[in-house]
Amino acid sequence: MEALELIDLIALGETSTVQFKRTLENREKLAAELCAFANSQGGILLFGVEDDGTISGLTPEEVRRLNTDVATVATDRIREPIYPTSEVVSVQNKNVLLVRVAESQSKPHFDHNGSIWVKSMGDKRRVTSREELRRIFQDAHVFYADEQPVVRTSLADLDTPTFTAFYLNDFNQSPESTGLPLGTLAENLNLARDGSLTLTGLLFFGQQPQRYRPELVLKAICYRGTDAATATGYLDSEDIGGTLPQQFAKAKAFIGRNLRRPQGEAGINSTGAWEIPEQAFEELLVNMLVHRNYFVAAPNKLFIFDDRVEIHSPGCLTNSLTVEQIKAGNSIPRNPILQSYASKLLPYRGIGTGIRRALALHPRIDLFNDTEENRFRIIARR
């Protein structure tokens, strides 16, 4: 890093990816800081910089000692060890040691006391909730939300006619003709485990999914105006529940009845085309339902304003995936089992091109990976 780059970085202050340190004062705190970076998005520790951004600098001896101490803490006080890199930048004849910690592909990492730390704005915090711990394990591909059994469900919650129709279509035979019990078939297809429906089983073949996971609805509101905070009322509102195919159909219908349909040069009896292409919304809605983080106990959201349509999915992009990468067609499956059923029961291809197709159909779509709010936002301009 060049000196001017470092000055600009310091001027922005501490953030979730940049921390200032005068020197190493406590090895336990350093271990927690390194863990938090590795378990989150990675980051940079700047040694030789005061909390207020003043560059105090380090002597050559302090640089050598800090390099040794950071390496020792990273390998001896963190499980699994992490391996930061460092460089020295001279600013105003003062040495600043930059220690870079990459986002880990082997998270979660624990400090010497067995605690898991993550970044929270410009600070760090200990992970204490089971929900958040599950999200970290999901990012590490230890297990996935879609394969987990849903508490209190049973095979009695399976919509047997819907499952039978799917089985006939996909395997060209009825479930009864296999000679296997329904529970065995469901477990073989990752739709059940230990007598309970998995999340995938509930969301595709459950009779009343929201009875067990009430937060898994789609909150849809059509506002008057362009700002929810100042809107004088709304034109339409619906809590959309049911299975994922049902939510998809209802959400598409909600959008369809609240968008303008200009006729253009079509005949007077024509219903007109959607002002934003219908197929673009098909891609965006499926993306919301399939790729959201199901370890976050929050609903999907659909907002229609006078100038735009917003789609909010709980959970930001998985691992180190970026908005530019998904625009290019890259994808990392967050819910691989659920995704495999979506390719059969929803207009979903599963090859990472949905966003690209939506953008090709309607270029005025903006994507936001909101890490602070832990959500992914799509804004389609009307």
C-alpha positions as CSV (number, residue, x, y, z in Angstrom):
1,M,0.0,0.0,0.0
2,E,1.3,3.5,-0.9
3,A,1.6,6.2,1.8
4,L,-1.2,8.3,0.3
5,E,-3.5,5.3,0.2
6,L,-2.8,4.7,3.8
7,I,-3.5,8.3,4.8
8,D,-6.8,8.2,2.9
9,L,-7.7,4.9,4.7
10,I,-6.9,6.3,8.1
11,A,-8.9,9.5,7.4
12,L,-12.1,7.3,7.0
13,G,-11.8,6.1,10.6
14,E,-12.3,2.7,12.0
15,T,-14.8,0.5,10.3
16,S,-15.9,-3.2,10.3
17,T,-12.8,-3.9,8.2
18,V,-10.2,-1.4,9.6
19,Q,-9.0,-1.1,13.2
20,F,-6.3,1.2,14.7
21,K,-3.8,0.0,17.3
22,R,-1.1,2.0,19.0
23,T,0.7,-1.2,19.9
24,L,0.0,-4.7,21.2
25,E,-1.4,-4.3,24.7
26,N,-3.2,-7.6,25.3
27,R,-2.8,-10.9,23.5
28,E,-6.3,-12.1,24.4
29,K,-7.8,-9.0,22.8
30,L,-5.6,-9.4,19.8
31,A,-6.7,-13.0,19.4
32,A,-10.4,-11.9,19.6
33,E,-9.7,-9.2,17.0
34,L,-8.0,-11.6,14.6
35,C,-10.9,-14.1,15.1
36,A,-13.5,-11.5,14.4
37,F,-11.9,-10.5,11.1
38,A,-11.4,-14.1,10.0
39,N,-15.0,-15.0,10.9
40,S,-16.4,-12.0,9.1
41,Q,-15.2,-10.3,5.9
42,G,-11.6,-10.0,6.8
43,G,-9.8,-6.7,7.6
44,I,-6.7,-4.7,8.4
45,L,-5.1,-3.9,11.7
46,L,-3.0,-0.7,11.6
47,F,-0.3,-0.7,14.3
48,G,1.2,2.6,15.0
49,V,-2.1,4.5,14.7
50,E,-4.0,6.0,17.7
51,D,-7.7,5.6,18.2
52,D,-8.3,9.1,16.8
53,G,-6.3,8.4,13.7
54,T,-3.1,10.2,14.7
55,I,-0.1,8.4,13.3
56,S,2.2,7.8,16.2
57,G,4.5,5.4,14.4
58,L,6.6,2.4,15.4
59,T,10.4,1.9,15.8
60,P,12.0,-0.8,13.7
61,E,12.4,-2.9,16.9
62,E,8.6,-2.5,17.6
63,V,7.8,-3.6,14.0
64,R,9.9,-6.7,14.4
65,R,8.4,-7.6,17.8
66,L,4.9,-7.0,16.7
67,N,5.3,-9.2,13.6
68,T,6.5,-12.0,15.9
69,D,3.8,-11.5,18.5
70,V,0.9,-11.3,15.9
71,A,2.2,-14.5,14.2
72,T,2.4,-16.3,17.6
73,V,-1.1,-15.2,18.6
74,A,-2.6,-16.2,15.2
75,T,-1.2,-19.7,15.5
76,D,-1.1,-20.4,19.2
77,R,-4.2,-18.7,20.6
78,I,-6.7,-19.3,17.8
79,R,-8.3,-22.6,16.7
80,E,-8.0,-23.3,13.8
81,P,-4.9,-21.1,13.3
82,I,-5.1,-18.3,10.9
83,Y,-2.2,-16.8,8.8
84,P,-2.3,-13.0,8.5
85,T,0.2,-11.1,6.3
86,S,1.9,-7.9,7.0
87,E,3.7,-5.0,5.4
88,V,5.3,-1.7,6.7
89,V,4.3,1.6,5.2
90,S,6.3,4.8,6.0
91,V,4.1,7.9,6.4
92,Q,5.6,11.2,7.4
93,N,8.8,9.3,8.3
94,K,6.8,7.1,10.7
95,N,6.4,3.4,10.3
96,V,2.9,1.9,10.3
97,L,2.5,-1.9,10.4
98,L,-0.4,-3.2,8.3
99,V,-1.6,-6.7,9.3
100,R,-4.1,-8.2,6.8
101,V,-6.5,-10.9,7.8
102,A,-8.5,-12.6,5.0
103,E,-12.0,-13.8,5.4
104,S,-11.5,-17.5,6.3
105,Q,-12.8,-20.4,4.3
106,S,-12.5,-22.5,7.5
107,K,-14.7,-20.5,9.8
108,P,-15.6,-20.4,12.6
109,H,-12.4,-19.8,14.5
110,F,-12.3,-19.8,18.3
111,D,-10.0,-17.9,20.6
112,H,-8.0,-19.5,23.3
113,N,-11.1,-19.5,25.6
114,G,-13.4,-21.2,23.1
115,S,-15.3,-18.0,22.2
116,I,-16.3,-17.1,18.6
117,W,-16.0,-13.5,17.7
118,V,-17.4,-11.5,14.7
119,K,-17.2,-7.9,13.6
120,S,-20.0,-5.5,14.4
121,M,-19.5,-2.1,12.8
122,G,-16.2,-0.7,14.1
123,D,-16.1,-3.1,17.0
124,K,-16.3,-6.9,17.7
125,R,-18.7,-9.0,19.6
126,R,-18.9,-12.5,20.9
127,V,-21.3,-14.9,19.2
128,T,-23.9,-16.0,21.7
129,S,-27.1,-16.9,19.7
130,R,-27.7,-20.3,18.2
131,E,-29.1,-18.7,15.1
132,E,-25.9,-16.7,14.4
133,L,-23.7,-19.7,15.1
134,R,-25.7,-21.7,12.6
135,R,-25.1,-19.0,10.0
136,I,-21.4,-19.2,10.5
137,F,-21.4,-22.9,10.2
138,Q,-23.4,-22.6,7.0
139,D,-20.9,-20.2,5.5
140,A,-18.2,-22.8,6.4
141,H,-20.3,-25.4,4.5
142,V,-20.4,-27.5,7.7
143,F,-24.2,-27.9,7.3
144,Y,-27.0,-26.1,5.4
145,A,-30.3,-24.7,6.6
146,D,-32.3,-26.5,3.9
147,E,-31.3,-30.0,5.2
148,Q,-32.1,-29.4,8.8
149,P,-35.3,-31.0,10.3
150,V,-38.0,-28.5,11.4
151,V,-38.9,-28.9,15.0
152,R,-42.4,-30.3,15.8
153,T,-43.1,-31.3,12.2
154,S,-43.8,-34.9,11.2
155,L,-44.7,-36.8,8.0
156,A,-48.3,-36.0,8.7
157,D,-47.5,-32.4,7.6
158,L,-46.5,-33.6,4.1
159,D,-49.0,-32.6,1.4
160,T,-49.3,-36.1,0.1
161,P,-51.2,-35.3,-3.2
162,T,-48.6,-32.6,-4.1
163,F,-45.7,-35.0,-3.3
164,T,-47.4,-37.8,-5.3
165,A,-47.8,-35.6,-8.3
166,F,-44.2,-34.5,-8.1
167,Y,-43.0,-38.1,-7.7
168,L,-45.0,-39.3,-10.7
169,N,-43.7,-36.5,-12.9
170,D,-40.1,-36.8,-11.8
171,F,-39.7,-40.6,-11.5
172,N,-42.5,-41.8,-13.8
173,Q,-44.0,-44.0,-11.1
174,S,-46.2,-43.5,-8.1
175,P,-44.7,-43.6,-4.6
176,E,-46.8,-46.6,-3.7
177,S,-45.4,-48.6,-6.6
178,T,-41.9,-48.4,-5.1
179,G,-43.0,-50.6,-2.2
180,L,-41.2,-48.2,0.2
181,P,-42.8,-46.5,3.2
182,L,-43.5,-42.8,2.6
183,G,-41.1,-41.8,5.4
184,T,-38.2,-43.8,3.7
185,L,-39.0,-42.1,0.3
186,A,-39.0,-38.7,1.9
187,E,-35.7,-39.3,3.7
188,N,-34.1,-40.6,0.6
189,L,-35.1,-37.4,-1.2
190,N,-33.8,-35.2,1.7
191,L,-37.3,-34.1,2.5
192,A,-37.4,-35.6,5.9
193,R,-35.0,-36.7,8.7
194,D,-35.7,-38.6,11.8
195,G,-39.4,-38.4,11.3
196,S,-39.5,-34.6,10.8
197,L,-39.7,-32.7,7.6
198,T,-36.6,-30.9,6.6
199,L,-36.8,-27.2,5.7
200,T,-36.8,-28.2,2.0
201,G,-39.6,-30.7,2.6
202,L,-41.6,-28.1,4.5
203,L,-41.1,-25.3,2.0
204,F,-42.0,-27.4,-1.1
205,F,-44.3,-30.1,0.2
206,G,-45.6,-28.9,3.6
207,Q,-49.3,-28.4,4.2
208,Q,-48.9,-25.2,6.3
209,P,-45.2,-24.1,6.3
210,Q,-45.9,-20.9,8.3
211,R,-47.5,-22.9,11.1
212,Y,-43.9,-24.0,12.1
213,R,-41.9,-21.2,10.6
214,P,-44.2,-18.1,10.8
215,E,-41.4,-15.8,9.8
216,L,-41.0,-17.4,6.4
217,V,-43.6,-15.2,4.7
218,L,-43.2,-12.6,2.1
219,K,-44.3,-9.1,3.3
220,A,-45.6,-7.2,0.2
221,I,-46.7,-3.5,0.3
222,C,-47.6,-1.1,-2.5
223,Y,-47.0,2.5,-1.2
224,R,-48.2,5.8,-2.3
225,G,-45.2,8.0,-3.0
226,T,-41.5,7.2,-3.0
227,D,-40.7,6.9,0.7
228,A,-42.2,4.4,3.2
229,A,-41.4,6.7,6.1
230,T,-43.4,9.6,4.7
231,A,-46.1,7.7,2.8
232,T,-49.6,8.8,3.6
233,G,-50.9,5.2,3.1
234,Y,-50.6,2.2,0.9
235,L,-52.6,1.0,-2.1
236,D,-52.2,-2.7,-1.5
237,S,-50.8,-5.0,1.2
238,E,-50.5,-8.8,1.6
239,D,-48.7,-11.3,3.8
240,I,-47.8,-14.0,1.3
241,G,-47.5,-17.5,2.8
242,G,-47.6,-21.1,1.6
243,T,-44.9,-23.2,-0.1
244,L,-42.3,-21.6,-2.2
245,P,-44.2,-22.2,-5.5
246,Q,-47.3,-20.7,-3.9
247,Q,-45.3,-17.7,-2.6
248,F,-43.8,-17.2,-6.1
249,A,-47.2,-17.2,-7.8
250,K,-48.8,-14.9,-5.3
251,A,-45.9,-12.4,-5.3
252,K,-45.9,-12.3,-9.1
253,A,-49.7,-11.6,-9.0
254,F,-49.1,-8.9,-6.4
255,I,-46.6,-7.1,-8.7
256,G,-48.8,-7.6,-11.7
257,R,-51.8,-5.9,-10.2
258,N,-49.8,-3.0,-8.9
259,L,-47.7,-2.1,-12.0
260,R,-48.8,-0.1,-14.9
261,R,-49.4,-2.0,-18.1
262,P,-49.0,0.5,-21.0
263,Q,-50.5,-0.6,-24.2
264,G,-48.0,1.2,-26.4
265,E,-48.9,0.5,-30.0
266,A,-51.0,-2.5,-29.2
267,G,-54.7,-2.7,-29.9
268,I,-57.2,-1.1,-27.6
269,N,-58.3,-4.5,-26.3
270,S,-54.8,-5.5,-25.4
271,T,-54.0,-5.9,-21.7
272,G,-50.6,-4.3,-22.3
273,A,-47.1,-5.4,-21.2
274,W,-45.7,-4.9,-17.7
275,E,-43.8,-1.6,-17.4
276,I,-40.9,-3.8,-16.1
277,P,-40.7,-7.1,-18.0
278,E,-42.6,-9.9,-16.3
279,Q,-39.8,-12.4,-16.9
280,A,-37.3,-10.1,-15.1
281,F,-39.5,-10.3,-12.0
282,E,-39.7,-14.1,-12.3
283,E,-35.9,-14.2,-12.1
284,L,-35.7,-11.8,-9.2
285,L,-38.5,-13.5,-7.1
286,V,-36.9,-16.9,-7.6
287,N,-33.5,-15.5,-6.6
288,M,-35.1,-14.1,-3.4
289,L,-36.8,-17.4,-2.5
290,V,-34.0,-19.8,-3.3
291,H,-30.9,-17.9,-2.2
292,R,-32.0,-16.1,1.0
293,N,-30.3,-17.1,4.3
294,Y,-32.8,-19.4,6.0
295,F,-30.9,-19.2,9.3
296,V,-32.0,-15.5,9.6
297,A,-35.4,-15.5,11.3
298,A,-36.9,-12.7,9.1
299,P,-39.4,-12.4,6.2
300,N,-38.7,-11.6,2.6
301,K,-40.0,-8.2,1.7
302,L,-41.4,-6.7,-1.5
303,F,-42.1,-3.0,-1.7
304,I,-43.6,-1.1,-4.6
305,F,-43.2,2.6,-4.8
306,D,-44.2,5.2,-7.5
307,D,-40.7,5.1,-8.9
308,R,-39.3,1.6,-8.1
309,V,-39.8,-1.9,-6.8
310,E,-37.6,-3.2,-4.0
311,I,-37.0,-6.8,-3.1
312,H,-35.2,-7.6,0.2
313,S,-33.8,-11.0,1.1
314,P,-32.5,-11.8,4.6
315,G,-28.8,-12.5,4.7
316,C,-26.0,-10.9,2.6
317,L,-24.1,-12.7,-0.1
318,T,-22.5,-15.9,1.0
319,N,-18.8,-16.1,1.7
320,S,-16.7,-13.7,-0.4
321,L,-19.2,-13.5,-3.3
322,T,-19.6,-9.9,-4.6
323,V,-22.3,-8.1,-6.6
324,E,-20.0,-7.9,-9.6
325,Q,-19.4,-11.6,-9.5
326,I,-23.1,-12.5,-9.5
327,K,-23.6,-10.0,-12.3
328,A,-21.0,-12.0,-14.2
329,G,-22.9,-15.3,-13.5
330,N,-20.9,-16.6,-10.6
331,S,-22.8,-18.3,-7.7
332,I,-22.1,-20.2,-4.5
333,P,-25.0,-22.4,-3.4
334,R,-26.3,-21.5,0.0
335,N,-29.2,-23.9,-0.1
336,P,-28.2,-26.7,-2.5
337,I,-31.0,-29.2,-1.7
338,L,-33.7,-26.5,-1.9
339,Q,-32.0,-25.3,-5.1
340,S,-32.3,-28.7,-6.7
341,Y,-36.1,-28.8,-6.1
342,A,-36.4,-25.2,-7.3
343,S,-35.0,-26.3,-10.7
344,K,-38.0,-28.7,-11.0
345,L,-40.8,-26.8,-9.4
346,L,-40.0,-23.1,-10.1
347,P,-38.8,-21.3,-13.2
348,Y,-35.2,-21.7,-12.1
349,R,-32.3,-23.0,-14.0
350,G,-29.7,-23.1,-11.2
351,I,-26.7,-22.1,-13.3
352,G,-26.1,-18.6,-11.9
353,T,-27.6,-16.7,-14.8
354,G,-30.8,-15.4,-13.3
355,I,-29.5,-12.0,-12.3
356,R,-27.8,-11.6,-15.7
357,R,-31.1,-12.4,-17.5
358,A,-33.0,-9.9,-15.3
359,L,-30.5,-7.2,-16.1
360,A,-30.6,-8.0,-19.8
361,L,-34.4,-7.6,-19.7
362,H,-34.4,-4.5,-17.6
363,P,-31.0,-2.8,-17.2
364,R,-32.3,-0.3,-14.6
365,I,-31.8,-2.8,-11.7
366,D,-29.5,-2.0,-8.8
367,L,-28.1,-4.7,-6.5
368,F,-26.9,-4.0,-2.9
369,N,-25.1,-6.4,-0.6
370,D,-26.0,-4.8,2.7
371,T,-23.5,-6.3,5.2
372,E,-24.5,-4.0,8.1
373,E,-28.2,-4.8,7.8
374,N,-27.4,-8.4,6.8
375,R,-29.7,-8.4,3.8
376,F,-29.5,-8.4,0.0
377,R,-31.5,-5.6,-1.8
378,I,-32.7,-5.5,-5.4
379,I,-34.1,-2.2,-6.7
380,A,-35.9,-2.2,-10.1
381,R,-36.5,1.3,-11.3
382,R,-39.9,2.0,-12.8
